[in-house]
Amino acid sequence: MRDFIRTFWQAVVIGALSFAPHLASAEVRIKDIANFEGVRENHLIGYGLVVGLLGSGDKLNSSPFTRESIRGMLERLGVANLEGSDLKTKNTAAVMVTAKLPPFARRGSPIDITVSSLGDATSLRGGTLLVTPLTGADGAVYAVAQGAVATSGYRVDGNAASVVEGVPTIAKIENGAIVEQEIDFNLFQLDSIRIALRDPDFTTADRMREAIVAKLGPQSAEVLDSGTVEVWVNGKSNVADTIMAVENLTLTPDAVARVVVDEKSGTIVMGADVRIAQVAISQGGLTVRVQENFQVSQPGPVSFGGSTAVVTGAPIQIGGSTVVVPETEIDIEERDGSFTILQGDVSLQELVNGLNAIGVSARQTIAILQAIKAAGALHADLEII
């Protein structure tokens, strides 16, 4: 098992190494590493009811908000005299409806929505969402949702067991909402466009500025900070044309040297720019194995289960009882650690070769990297997820 883990780790790191030079020199489009200010999605949310469930809805005695919502909906639809009535339907579920309003979405455009159970419903399969207003962060209604829900999971219950596949309490409705109000944003009012890098970096921002200046001419762009580049528009009517010209420009982004460690799976990924100062590494260990065995001690064949008999007028104890006797075996194995010296300013390949030379596993490598970082010899960010 240990050899398998070490082989897997070597494949992961060496695979990252083989691709790292290509990734470092690859050119990417500006639209793939940055966002244009104002061109963004907006989150919408709403509360509604899903009806038509086959007995898998909320239990009204434990979900009072569902009961009150049903009563309020029916009263608005003209069903009166429900005050004080005992509703017992199991075919309705209270849900939260979420959606993302795309940039420049126009009135009447359809958008996708996600429906999630709020109460104790076991499944939304086969239900229908009733009219649900979707509001933004400002409280205004921007879309209205309704339609048959489609779940990716199911639940089957029996008398003694149940089977659940996926998450049947979350559903989606393709084109389930219609935009009723547009976001007030006009590109033609802009004198400049700000481009926000997803991973702020001064070097990348300057390379982006150089690419834009080479395309649009001198003084057409400037770096505001590590994550923002401002592009000046020559005439307000050319805003869309400027965005189209800029977003397809390519450049080589720079990145901070980083080592990412996933302790749960033992996966380690190192960037191509990771450097290690001169350091000596010793890896050894003490293995202690404790094994518990349980032996059963039986009484002799003349045992009478611990009964008491009278012989020559005096009571005596005859026989015995069955007891469990624990036995503990302890095995200690100590392996001497050997030192491996990594010379100063080693590359990723040299680091991998050095760690492989002392035969460490992925778990042990994580501890070694943490120790190297604590010693100040790891010239990279160590990120543990």
Disulfide bonds with the S-S distance in Angstrom:
none
